[in-house]
């Protein structure tokens, strides 16, 4: 039996959580997505608690034996133990109080047990007085969310870098294969397949840079703000000490926020980072949609590339294979865009000195991180790495297109070139066919002037190998 503001309540004997978690489990049976669904969040919360304990000890507020017990709990949780005890649903009212108390109660009971005590012997390690010392949910919870985002960002960046390298490798593989570029889905001017895939890689690399920059907005934390930013019940030096400990644990330059009142309600870091995830999603969706279009057909579409066949595409049409991985990426992207909209709504809906909607921010962003990370892996391993090019089709398009007429502008002028283009469209002939019929250029001139690789201004030194 445990006791809180509302009275006595039975807690399962084998549980490491306590009475407040037990009430939350009854009150918030919503999504069946517990805190532990994202292991990095559990690890991040444990980091925040041990950093606070170390800081409290360094300023003389906590006894060393209590810190030692908390350290044991942190090491066990960091090793992946007891994660199943972080049970509170992500959908919860109270600005994260239930999640914070879940962490306090579990770490207290784990610390007690690993120190040779019994669970519930709170006279030796107490969820409020020790695990929540110098804290409020309103500073520890958003800080844990920020730390979790930082931990997961490294994994996402790593996966996106692998995908960018895969796209670059495909670019090198087909660097000198000519094709027609298109604007507004109409023939434009020549390029190479390699240039197209290198452009995919380069654009994704810019998104990686954006993610790294956006992470910096998560480095300022409000630990020491307690309830609203005034720092009530906080010993001198604690905010700075906690930030230093978090910096050591994360390897990132965590610092105290300049204005604790603002930092307790301000959601800028979350909005900026979520926006960066949305940008990544939009980019991956654009690339995936291009792959779908380039592989369309294969006989009655563009058919320029072949995507790997990884499953049958129809229950009624024999032989059909669908671009399921690029389609998957689009579904992921749409979800991430929706999550970002949710973060924006949560950010602007807080009132006065606190934003009560941070649980949505945490859930939405971590879901987006996970979806993008796993989606990028799937796009690389199940699609991009095995893409092949249909050179025969590309060659035919180059022979039949009117788009290369642009290269004739400096030789015969825009008006004459337009006449040739119109004739090609009217007669359904290829431009090169007409040029040869009218003997406008010799074969040597055609080879030199209309060389698609030259027209594409291909500079191999620009591309990494």
C-alpha positions as CSV (number, residue, x, y, z in Angstrom):
1,X,0.0,0.0,0.0
2,X,1.2,3.5,-0.8
3,X,-0.3,6.9,0.0
4,X,-0.6,10.2,-1.8
5,X,-2.8,13.3,-1.8
6,X,-5.9,11.3,-2.7
7,X,-5.3,8.6,-0.1
8,X,-4.1,5.0,0.1
9,X,-3.8,2.8,-3.0
10,X,-2.5,-0.7,-3.6
11,X,0.5,-1.1,-5.9
12,X,1.5,-4.4,-7.4
13,X,4.2,-6.0,-5.3
14,X,6.4,-6.8,-8.3
15,X,6.2,-3.2,-9.6
16,X,9.0,-0.7,-9.4
17,X,6.6,2.2,-9.9
18,X,4.5,3.7,-7.1
19,X,1.2,5.2,-6.3
20,X,1.2,8.2,-8.7
21,X,2.1,6.0,-11.6
22,X,-0.6,3.5,-10.6
23,X,-3.2,6.3,-10.7
24,X,-1.9,7.5,-14.1
25,X,-2.2,4.0,-15.5
26,X,-5.9,4.1,-14.6
27,X,-6.5,7.6,-15.8
28,X,-4.7,7.6,-19.1
29,X,-5.5,4.4,-21.0
30,X,-5.5,6.1,-24.4
31,X,-2.9,5.1,-27.0
32,X,-1.3,2.0,-25.5
33,X,2.0,3.7,-26.3
34,X,4.0,3.9,-23.0
35,X,7.1,6.0,-22.2
36,X,9.2,2.9,-22.8
37,X,8.1,2.6,-26.4
38,X,11.0,5.0,-27.1
39,X,14.0,3.6,-25.1
40,X,16.0,6.8,-25.6
41,X,13.4,8.8,-23.7
42,X,13.7,6.4,-20.7
43,X,17.5,6.8,-20.9
44,X,17.2,10.6,-21.2
45,X,14.9,10.8,-18.2
46,X,17.4,8.8,-16.2
47,X,20.2,11.1,-17.4
48,X,18.3,14.1,-16.2
49,X,17.7,12.5,-12.8
50,X,21.2,11.5,-12.2
51,X,22.5,14.9,-13.5
52,X,20.2,16.6,-11.0
53,X,21.4,14.3,-8.2
54,X,25.0,15.0,-8.9
55,X,24.4,18.7,-9.0
56,X,22.5,18.6,-5.8
57,X,25.3,16.7,-4.1
58,X,27.9,19.1,-5.5
59,X,26.1,22.1,-3.9
60,X,25.6,20.3,-0.6
61,X,21.9,19.6,-0.9
62,X,22.0,15.8,-1.3
63,X,23.7,13.2,0.9
64,X,26.3,11.1,-0.9
65,X,24.6,7.8,0.0
66,X,21.5,8.9,-1.8
67,X,23.4,9.9,-4.8
68,X,25.1,6.5,-4.8
69,X,21.7,4.8,-4.9
70,X,20.5,7.0,-7.8
71,X,23.7,6.3,-9.7
72,X,23.1,2.6,-9.4
73,X,19.6,3.1,-10.7
74,X,20.9,5.2,-13.6
75,X,23.5,2.6,-14.6
76,X,20.9,-0.2,-14.6
77,X,18.4,1.8,-16.7
78,X,21.2,2.9,-19.1
79,X,22.0,-0.8,-19.5
80,X,18.4,-1.4,-20.7
81,X,17.0,-2.8,-17.5
82,X,13.7,-1.8,-15.9
83,X,12.5,0.0,-19.0
84,X,9.2,-2.0,-18.9
85,X,8.4,-0.1,-15.6
86,X,8.1,3.2,-17.5
87,X,4.5,2.5,-18.3
88,X,2.6,5.8,-18.4
89,X,0.8,6.5,-21.7
90,X,2.2,9.4,-23.8
91,X,-1.2,10.8,-24.0
92,X,-1.7,12.4,-20.6
93,X,-2.9,15.6,-19.0
94,X,-0.9,17.5,-16.4
95,X,2.1,18.7,-18.5
96,X,4.0,15.5,-18.0
97,X,3.6,15.2,-14.2
98,X,2.6,11.5,-14.5
99,X,5.7,10.8,-16.6
100,X,8.0,12.6,-14.2
101,X,6.6,10.7,-11.2
102,X,6.9,7.4,-13.1
103,X,10.6,8.2,-13.5
104,X,11.0,9.3,-9.9
105,X,9.2,6.3,-8.4
106,X,11.0,3.7,-10.6
107,X,14.4,5.2,-10.0
108,X,13.8,5.4,-6.3
109,X,12.7,1.7,-6.0
110,X,15.4,0.5,-8.3
111,X,18.0,2.5,-6.3
112,X,16.7,1.1,-3.1
113,X,16.7,-2.5,-4.3
114,X,20.2,-2.3,-5.8
115,X,21.4,-0.8,-2.5
116,X,20.2,-3.7,-0.5
117,X,16.9,-2.2,0.7
118,X,13.3,-3.1,0.0
119,X,11.1,-1.4,-2.5
120,X,9.0,1.2,-0.8
121,X,11.5,2.0,2.0
122,X,11.3,5.6,1.0
123,X,12.9,6.8,4.3
124,X,16.2,5.8,2.5
125,X,15.4,7.1,-1.0
126,X,12.2,9.1,-1.6
127,X,10.7,9.8,-5.1
128,X,9.8,13.4,-4.3
129,X,12.5,14.5,-1.8
130,X,15.4,12.8,-3.5
131,X,14.6,12.0,-7.1
132,X,12.8,15.3,-7.6
133,X,15.1,17.4,-5.4
134,X,15.4,21.0,-6.8
135,X,13.1,20.1,-9.6
136,X,9.6,20.4,-10.9
137,X,8.0,18.4,-13.7
138,X,8.1,21.7,-15.5
139,X,11.8,21.7,-15.9
140,X,12.8,18.0,-15.7
141,X,10.2,16.8,-18.2
142,X,11.0,19.2,-21.1
143,X,14.7,18.7,-20.5
144,X,14.3,14.9,-20.7
145,X,12.4,15.4,-24.0
146,X,15.2,17.6,-25.4
147,X,17.9,15.1,-24.3
148,X,15.9,12.3,-26.0
149,X,15.6,14.2,-29.2
150,X,19.4,14.8,-29.1
151,X,20.2,11.1,-28.5
152,X,17.9,10.1,-31.4
153,X,19.1,12.8,-33.8
154,X,22.5,11.2,-34.0
155,X,20.9,7.9,-35.1
156,X,18.8,9.6,-37.7
157,X,21.7,11.7,-39.1
158,X,23.8,8.5,-39.4
159,X,21.1,6.8,-41.4
160,X,20.5,9.8,-43.7
161,X,24.2,10.0,-44.3
162,X,24.3,6.4,-45.4
163,X,21.4,7.1,-47.8
164,X,23.1,10.1,-49.2
165,X,26.2,8.0,-49.8
166,X,24.1,5.4,-51.6
167,X,22.6,8.0,-53.9
168,X,26.1,9.4,-54.6
169,X,27.4,5.9,-55.4
170,X,24.5,5.4,-57.8
171,X,25.4,8.8,-59.4
172,X,29.0,7.7,-59.9
173,X,27.9,4.4,-61.4
174,X,25.9,6.2,-64.1
175,X,27.8,9.4,-64.3
176,X,28.2,9.4,-68.0
177,X,24.9,8.0,-69.1
178,X,23.0,10.7,-70.9
179,X,19.3,11.4,-70.5
180,X,16.8,14.2,-71.0
181,X,16.1,16.5,-68.1
182,X,12.6,17.7,-67.7
183,X,10.8,20.8,-66.4
184,X,7.1,20.8,-65.8
185,X,7.2,17.2,-67.0
186,X,8.2,18.4,-70.5
187,X,11.5,17.7,-72.3
188,X,14.0,20.3,-71.3
189,X,17.8,19.9,-71.9
190,X,20.1,17.0,-71.6
191,X,21.8,15.9,-68.4
192,X,23.2,12.6,-67.2
193,X,21.7,10.0,-64.9
194,X,24.7,10.5,-62.6
195,X,24.0,14.2,-62.3
196,X,20.4,13.4,-61.3
197,X,21.4,11.0,-58.6
198,X,24.2,13.2,-57.3
199,X,21.6,16.0,-57.0
200,X,19.5,13.7,-54.9
201,X,22.4,13.0,-52.6
202,X,23.5,16.7,-52.4
203,X,19.9,17.8,-51.5
204,X,19.8,15.2,-48.8
205,X,23.1,16.3,-47.4
206,X,21.7,19.8,-47.0
207,X,18.9,18.3,-44.9
208,X,21.5,16.6,-42.7
209,X,23.2,20.0,-42.2
210,X,19.8,21.5,-41.3
211,X,19.2,18.7,-38.7
212,X,22.5,19.4,-37.1
213,X,21.8,23.1,-36.9
214,X,18.3,22.6,-35.5
215,X,19.7,20.4,-32.8
216,X,21.5,23.4,-31.4
217,X,18.2,24.9,-30.4
218,X,17.7,22.0,-28.0
219,X,20.9,22.7,-26.0
220,X,19.5,25.4,-23.6
221,X,17.6,23.8,-20.8
222,X,15.5,25.2,-17.9
223,X,16.8,22.8,-15.2
224,X,16.6,25.0,-12.0
225,X,13.5,26.8,-13.2
226,X,11.3,24.5,-11.1
227,X,7.6,25.4,-11.4
228,X,7.5,28.6,-13.5
229,X,11.1,29.9,-13.8
230,X,11.7,31.6,-10.5
231,X,13.8,28.7,-9.2
232,X,11.9,28.3,-5.9
233,X,13.6,25.7,-3.7
234,X,16.7,25.6,-5.8
235,X,20.1,25.9,-4.1
236,X,22.7,28.4,-5.5
237,X,24.8,26.9,-8.3
238,X,22.4,24.1,-9.0
239,X,21.2,25.1,-12.5
240,X,24.8,25.5,-13.8
241,X,25.9,22.3,-12.2
242,X,23.1,20.3,-13.7
243,X,23.7,21.7,-17.2
244,X,27.4,20.7,-16.8
245,X,26.5,17.2,-15.8
246,X,24.1,16.8,-18.7
247,X,26.8,18.1,-21.1
248,X,29.1,15.4,-19.8
249,X,26.5,12.7,-20.2
250,X,25.3,13.6,-23.6
251,X,28.6,14.9,-25.1
252,X,26.7,18.0,-26.2
253,X,27.1,21.7,-25.1
254,X,24.1,21.7,-22.8
255,X,23.7,25.1,-21.0
256,X,21.3,26.8,-18.7
257,X,18.7,28.9,-20.4
258,X,19.3,32.7,-20.3
259,X,15.8,33.4,-19.0
260,X,14.3,30.6,-17.0
261,X,10.8,32.1,-17.1
262,X,10.8,32.2,-20.9
263,X,12.4,28.8,-21.2
264,X,9.7,27.2,-19.1
265,X,6.9,28.1,-21.6
266,X,8.9,28.8,-24.8
267,X,8.7,26.0,-27.4
268,X,11.1,27.4,-29.9
269,X,13.6,24.6,-29.8
270,X,10.9,22.0,-30.3
271,X,9.3,24.0,-33.2
272,X,12.6,24.5,-34.9
273,X,13.7,20.9,-34.6
274,X,10.3,19.5,-35.7
275,X,10.4,21.9,-38.7
276,X,13.8,20.4,-39.7
277,X,12.3,16.9,-39.5
278,X,9.4,18.1,-41.8
279,X,12.0,19.5,-44.2
280,X,13.7,16.1,-44.3
281,X,10.4,14.4,-44.9
282,X,9.5,16.7,-47.8
283,X,12.9,16.1,-49.4
284,X,12.6,12.3,-49.1
285,X,9.1,12.4,-50.5
286,X,10.2,14.5,-53.5
287,X,13.1,12.1,-54.2
288,X,10.7,9.1,-53.8
289,X,8.1,10.6,-56.1
290,X,10.8,11.1,-58.7
291,X,11.9,7.5,-58.5
292,X,8.3,6.4,-58.9
293,X,7.9,8.6,-62.0
294,X,11.2,7.5,-63.6
295,X,10.4,3.9,-63.1
296,X,6.8,4.2,-64.3
297,X,5.5,1.7,-66.8
298,X,7.7,-0.1,-67.3
299,X,6.5,-0.4,-70.9
300,X,3.9,2.3,-71.0
301,X,5.6,4.9,-68.8
302,X,9.0,6.6,-68.7
303,X,10.8,3.4,-67.8
304,X,14.1,5.1,-67.5
305,X,15.1,3.1,-64.4
306,X,14.2,-0.2,-62.8
307,X,13.5,-0.4,-59.1
308,X,14.2,-3.7,-57.4
309,X,11.2,-6.1,-57.3
310,X,10.7,-7.0,-53.7
311,X,7.1,-8.3,-53.7
312,X,4.2,-9.0,-56.2
313,X,2.3,-5.9,-57.0
314,X,-1.2,-7.1,-57.5
315,X,-3.7,-9.8,-56.5
316,X,-5.3,-9.7,-59.9
317,X,-2.8,-8.5,-62.4
318,X,-0.1,-11.1,-63.1
319,X,3.5,-9.8,-63.3
320,X,2.8,-6.4,-61.9
321,X,5.4,-4.9,-59.5
322,X,4.7,-1.7,-57.6
323,X,7.2,0.9,-56.3
324,X,6.3,0.0,-52.7
325,X,9.4,1.4,-51.0
326,X,9.1,4.9,-52.5
327,X,5.4,4.8,-51.7
328,X,6.2,3.8,-48.1
329,X,8.5,6.9,-47.9
330,X,5.7,9.1,-49.0
331,X,3.4,7.7,-46.4
332,X,6.1,8.3,-43.8
333,X,6.6,11.9,-45.1
334,X,2.9,12.7,-44.9
335,X,2.8,11.5,-41.3
336,X,5.8,13.6,-40.3
337,X,4.3,16.7,-41.9
338,X,1.1,16.0,-39.8
339,X,3.2,15.5,-36.6
340,X,4.9,18.9,-37.3
341,X,1.5,20.5,-37.5
342,X,0.6,18.9,-34.1
343,X,3.8,20.3,-32.6
344,X,2.9,23.8,-33.9
345,X,-0.5,23.6,-32.4
346,X,0.9,22.4,-29.1
347,X,3.5,25.1,-29.0
348,X,1.1,28.0,-29.5
349,X,-1.6,26.6,-27.2
350,X,0.3,26.9,-23.9
351,X,-1.0,29.5,-21.4
352,X,1.0,31.9,-19.3
353,X,4.0,30.4,-17.5
354,X,3.7,26.8,-18.7
355,X,2.9,24.8,-21.8
356,X,0.9,21.8,-20.8
357,X,1.0,20.1,-24.2
358,X,4.6,19.0,-24.3
359,X,3.6,15.3,-24.1
360,X,2.3,15.7,-27.7
361,X,5.6,17.4,-28.7
362,X,7.6,14.5,-27.3
363,X,5.5,11.8,-28.9
364,X,5.2,13.5,-32.3
365,X,8.8,14.3,-32.7
366,X,10.1,11.0,-31.6
367,X,7.7,9.2,-33.8
368,X,8.9,11.3,-36.7
369,X,12.5,10.6,-35.9
370,X,11.9,6.9,-35.8
371,X,9.9,6.8,-39.0
372,X,12.4,8.8,-40.9
373,X,15.3,6.7,-39.6
374,X,13.7,3.4,-40.5
375,X,12.3,4.8,-43.7
376,X,15.8,6.0,-44.8
377,X,17.2,2.6,-44.1
378,X,14.5,0.9,-46.1
379,X,14.9,3.3,-49.0
380,X,18.6,2.6,-49.1
381,X,18.7,-1.1,-48.6
382,X,15.5,-2.2,-50.4
383,X,15.5,0.3,-53.3
384,X,18.4,2.7,-54.1
385,X,21.2,0.3,-53.8
386,X,19.7,-2.0,-56.4
387,X,18.4,0.6,-58.9
388,X,19.4,-0.1,-62.5
389,X,19.2,2.1,-65.6
390,X,17.5,1.2,-68.9
391,X,20.2,2.6,-71.2
392,X,18.4,1.5,-74.4
393,X,15.3,3.5,-73.5
394,X,17.4,6.6,-72.5
395,X,19.2,6.4,-75.8
396,X,15.9,6.2,-77.7
397,X,14.6,9.2,-75.9
398,X,17.7,11.2,-76.8
399,X,17.3,10.4,-80.4
400,X,13.6,11.3,-80.5
401,X,13.5,14.3,-78.2
402,X,13.2,17.9,-79.5
403,X,14.8,19.2,-76.3
404,X,18.3,19.2,-77.6
405,X,17.3,22.0,-80.1
406,X,18.3,24.5,-77.4
407,X,21.9,23.7,-78.2
408,X,21.4,24.9,-81.7
409,X,20.5,28.5,-80.6
410,X,24.1,29.8,-80.8
411,X,24.6,28.2,-84.3
412,X,21.4,28.9,-86.2
413,X,19.6,31.3,-83.9
414,X,16.4,30.9,-81.8
415,X,13.9,31.5,-84.6
416,X,15.4,28.8,-86.9
417,X,15.7,26.4,-84.0
418,X,12.0,27.0,-83.2
419,X,11.1,26.2,-86.8
420,X,13.0,22.9,-86.5
421,X,11.3,22.1,-83.2
422,X,7.8,22.8,-84.7
423,X,8.6,20.6,-87.7
424,X,9.7,17.8,-85.4
425,X,6.5,18.0,-83.5
426,X,4.4,18.3,-86.6
427,X,6.0,15.4,-88.4
428,X,6.5,13.3,-85.3
429,X,10.2,13.0,-86.3
430,X,13.2,13.2,-84.0
431,X,15.2,16.4,-84.2
432,X,18.4,14.7,-85.2
433,X,16.5,12.9,-88.0
434,X,15.4,16.3,-89.4
435,X,18.9,17.8,-89.0
436,X,20.3,14.9,-91.0
437,X,17.6,15.1,-93.7
438,X,18.2,18.9,-94.2
439,X,22.0,18.5,-93.8
440,X,22.0,21.3,-91.4
441,X,25.0,19.7,-89.6
442,X,27.6,17.1,-90.5
443,X,27.8,14.0,-88.5
444,X,31.0,15.3,-87.0
445,X,29.3,18.5,-86.0
446,X,26.3,16.6,-84.5
447,X,28.7,14.5,-82.5
448,X,30.5,17.5,-81.2
449,X,27.7,20.0,-80.7
450,X,25.0,17.7,-79.6
451,X,27.1,15.4,-77.4
452,X,24.7,15.0,-74.4
453,X,27.6,14.7,-72.0
454,X,29.0,18.0,-73.2
455,X,25.5,19.5,-73.2
456,X,25.2,18.5,-69.5
457,X,28.4,20.4,-68.7
458,X,29.6,17.3,-66.9
459,X,32.5,18.1,-64.6
460,X,33.6,14.8,-62.9
461,X,35.7,16.7,-60.4
462,X,32.6,18.1,-58.7
463,X,31.4,14.7,-57.6
464,X,32.7,12.7,-54.6
465,X,33.9,9.2,-55.3
